[in-house]
């Protein structure tokens, strides 16, 4: 594999606004949720909870990835075409953990000699304290920063596990749904205020009847009993299995990330 060197961030050139718009590539990092055990596969330890990260990155710009600190909280002066660094409040993430950049329209990542490692689809990119080669990021990849410490029982000691979304258009409601009636946040109801894209539960494939139903902002509907396992996470504590509510989950149909703590949108808000 040819070695790629990220461009130096000495400051971007000053392209015209029109040229800048066409050279942007879009990166979205959403929490990678592992709250359901499939078969006998081991359940991954819980990861850090964070809000979805979105960046528009132009060719030749390096985005730093690392741990949030008081010093990093003092933002550098805004520069045209320079996106903010990607920072997480986790003790297992190094201050300068990795860097992401775009080359020829493709996203790449490199571990910058972090202590606890960068993992791409569960494969570590380099040994502890060593810089890695450049690795290409693909849409749908699972990216992990660090390894949980003390079992990850405390939030600050959890690794950061996320799914990579590249150049995706925002997940809008399906065309068969009434756009004005699709909720801005998930709802549980006995009968739905909107006709979903299917008359069957998307999980068990049985008809949607007058049992508690769960409707997502992406206009997919489920029996609440079918979707409930996705809304909790299991962990072992003192020999017992404990169920915790999750802050969000990925729709089984379209993989849209849904924030369960999102505030309902006002009528005047754009949806």
C-alpha positions in Angstrom: 0.0 0.0 0.0 1.4 3.4 -1.0 2.1 5.7 1.9 0.0 8.8 2.0 1.2 11.8 3.8 -1.5 14.2 5.1 -1.1 17.8 3.9 0.4 20.3 6.3 -2.1 22.6 7.9 -0.2 25.8 7.6 -3.4 27.5 6.6 -5.7 27.0 3.7 -5.4 28.9 0.5 -8.1 31.4 -0.2 -10.4 29.8 -2.7 -13.4 31.6 -4.0 -16.7 30.6 -2.2 -17.9 28.8 -5.3 -14.8 26.7 -5.6 -14.8 25.9 -1.9 -18.4 24.6 -2.0 -17.6 22.1 -4.8 -14.5 20.8 -3.1 -16.1 19.9 0.2 -16.5 16.3 1.3 -18.9 15.4 4.1 -18.1 13.2 7.1 -20.6 12.1 9.7 -19.7 10.1 12.8 -22.6 8.5 14.7 -22.4 6.5 17.9 -21.9 2.8 17.1 -24.5 1.0 19.2 -23.9 -2.5 20.3 -26.8 -3.2 22.7 -28.0 -6.4 21.0 -26.1 -9.7 21.2 -26.4 -11.7 18.0 -26.2 -15.5 18.5 -23.1 -16.4 20.6 -21.1 -13.4 19.5 -19.7 -11.5 22.5 -21.3 -8.2 23.3 -18.9 -5.3 23.0 -18.4 -3.1 26.0 -20.4 0.1 26.2 -18.9 3.0 24.5 -18.9 6.8 25.1 -22.2 8.6 24.5 -21.7 11.6 22.3 -23.8 13.7 19.9 -23.5 13.1 16.2 -20.3 14.7 14.7 -20.6 16.3 11.2 -17.8 18.0 9.3 -17.5 19.4 5.8 -13.8 19.0 4.9 -12.1 20.3 1.8 -9.3 18.7 0.0 -5.9 19.5 1.7 -7.4 20.1 5.2 -6.3 17.9 8.1 -8.8 17.5 11.0 -7.3 16.6 14.3 -9.0 13.9 16.5 -8.4 13.7 20.2 -9.5 14.3 23.8 -11.4 17.4 24.9 -9.4 19.4 27.4 -9.8 22.9 28.9 -7.1 24.1 26.6 -8.7 22.6 23.6 -12.0 24.3 24.6 -10.5 27.6 23.7 -11.3 27.6 20.0 -8.7 28.8 17.5 -9.7 31.8 15.4 -12.1 30.8 12.6 -10.4 30.4 9.2 -12.2 29.9 5.9 -12.3 26.3 5.0 -10.9 25.0 8.3 -13.3 22.8 10.2 -13.1 22.4 14.0 -11.2 19.5 15.5 -13.1 16.4 16.6 -12.8 16.1 20.3 -14.3 13.6 22.8 -14.6 13.7 26.6 -12.9 10.3 27.2 -9.8 9.6 29.3 -8.8 6.7 27.1 -8.5 9.0 24.0 -5.1 10.8 23.6 -5.0 14.5 23.2 -3.5 14.1 19.8 -5.0 10.7 18.9 -5.5 10.7 15.1 -6.0 12.8 12.1 -8.4 12.6 9.2 -8.1 14.2 5.8 -9.4 14.0 2.2 -7.2 13.1 -0.8 -8.7 12.9 -4.3 -12.2 12.8 -2.8 -11.4 9.9 -0.5 -11.2 10.0 3.3 -8.1 8.7 5.2 -7.2 8.3 8.8 -3.9 7.9 10.6 -3.2 7.1 14.3 -0.7 9.7 15.5 1.1 7.6 18.1 -1.8 7.3 20.6 -1.5 5.4 23.8 -4.7 3.2 23.5 -4.9 2.8 19.8 -7.2 3.5 16.8 -9.2 0.6 15.5 -10.9 0.3 12.1 -13.4 -2.5 11.9 -11.8 -3.9 15.1 -8.3 -4.0 13.7 -5.7 -1.9 15.4 -3.9 0.5 13.0 -0.5 0.6 14.9 1.2 -0.5 18.2 1.0 1.7 21.3 2.9 5.0 20.8 3.5 4.4 17.1 2.2 6.4 14.1 0.3 4.3 11.7 0.2 4.3 7.9 -2.8 6.0 6.2 -5.9 3.9 6.0 -8.9 4.7 3.9 -12.2 5.3 5.5 -15.3 3.8 3.8 -18.9 4.5 4.3 -20.3 2.2 7.0 -16.9 1.5 8.7 -16.7 1.0 12.4 -14.1 3.3 13.9 -13.0 3.0 17.5 -10.7 5.3 19.6 -9.1 3.7 22.6 -9.9 0.7 24.8 -12.3 0.9 27.8 -10.7 1.1 31.2 -12.1 -0.5 34.4 -14.8 -2.2 32.4 -16.1 1.1 31.1 -18.5 1.4 34.1 -17.7 5.1 34.3 -18.5 7.2 31.2 -15.1 8.9 31.1 -13.3 5.6 30.9 -15.2 4.3 27.9 -13.8 4.0 24.4 -15.3 6.0 21.5 -17.0 3.7 19.0 -18.7 5.2 16.0 -20.0 4.4 12.5 -18.5 6.4 9.6 -20.9 8.0 7.1 -19.4 9.6 4.1 -21.1 12.0 1.7 -24.6 10.8 2.7 -27.6 12.9 2.1 -29.6 13.6 5.2 -32.1 10.8 5.9 -35.5 12.2 5.1 -38.8 10.6 5.6 -39.9 8.2 2.9 -41.9 9.7 0.0 -45.0 7.6 0.8 -45.3 9.2 4.3 -47.1 12.4 4.9 -44.1 14.7 5.5 -46.1 17.1 7.6 -47.1 14.4 10.0 -43.8 12.5 10.5 -42.7 13.2 14.1 -39.5 15.1 14.8 -38.7 12.6 17.6 -39.8 8.9 18.1 -43.3 8.3 19.4 -45.0 5.3 21.0 -48.8 5.1 20.2 -51.7 2.7 19.9 -52.5 4.0 16.5 -50.2 6.0 14.2 -50.8 9.6 13.2 -49.1 8.9 9.8 -49.3 6.1 7.3 -45.9 4.4 7.4 -44.1 3.1 4.4 -45.3 -0.5 5.1 -48.3 -2.0 6.8 -46.1 -4.7 8.5 -43.7 -4.4 11.4 -40.2 -4.0 9.9 -38.7 -6.5 12.4 -41.2 -9.4 12.8 -42.9 -8.8 9.4 -46.3 -9.2 11.1 -49.1 -6.7 10.4 -49.2 -3.5 12.4 -52.2 -3.9 14.6 -53.6 -2.0 17.5 -50.8 -2.9 19.9 -48.3 -0.3 21.1 -46.4 0.8 18.0 -43.1 2.7 17.7 -42.8 5.3 14.9 -39.4 6.9 14.0 -38.7 10.3 12.3 -37.6 8.3 9.2 -41.2 7.0 9.0 -40.5 3.4 9.8 -42.9 1.6 12.2 -42.4 -1.3 14.6 -44.2 -3.2 17.3 -42.9 -1.7 20.5 -42.3 -5.2 21.8 -40.0 -5.9 18.8 -38.0 -2.6 19.0 -37.7 -2.5 22.8 -34.4 -4.7 22.8 -32.8 -2.0 20.8 -33.7 0.7 23.3 -31.7 -0.9 26.2 -28.2 -2.0 26.7 -27.1 -4.9 28.9 -24.1 -4.9 31.2 -22.9 -7.1 34.0 -22.6 -5.6 37.5 -21.7 -7.7 40.6 -22.7 -10.9 38.8 -26.1 -9.5 37.7 -27.3 -8.3 34.4 -28.4 -4.7 34.4 -30.5 -3.0 31.7 -29.8 0.6 30.9 -31.8 2.9 28.6 -29.8 4.1 25.6 -29.7 7.7 24.4 -30.2 6.7 20.7 -30.3 3.8 18.3 -29.9 3.1 14.6 -33.0 2.4 12.6 -32.9 -1.3 11.5 -34.3 -0.3 8.1 -32.3 2.7 7.0 -29.6 2.9 9.6 -30.5 6.5 10.5 -29.3 7.5 13.9 -32.2 8.5 16.1 -31.7 10.6 19.2 -34.1 9.4 21.9 -33.5 12.5 23.9 -34.2 15.0 21.1 -36.6 17.7 21.9 -39.8 17.9 19.8 -39.5 20.5 17.0 -41.7 23.5 17.1 -44.2 23.9 14.4 -42.2 26.8 12.9 -39.0 24.7 12.8 -37.8 23.3 9.6 -37.9 19.5 9.6 
